[in-house]
Amino acid sequence: MAKKISNKKPMFGNNRPFSLKTSLKIQKPNMQKVTINGETVVMSAREAKKFKKNEINA
């Protein structure tokens, strides 16, 4: 089982078209499984990108 190390949550808002009929909009974060030192963790794609970049430079 992968550990979730990010505390990101979905964003909520309203779809508001020209007719003004409102409907709820949910935008989920882009969560990815990444292996770090043989352990699988779940983090957002942005965090994974930063981690990969820092891992190469270090």
Secondary structure, 3 states (H helix, E strand, C coil): CCEECCCCCCEEEEECCCCCCCEEEEECCCEEEEEECCEEEEEEHHHHHHHHHHHHHC
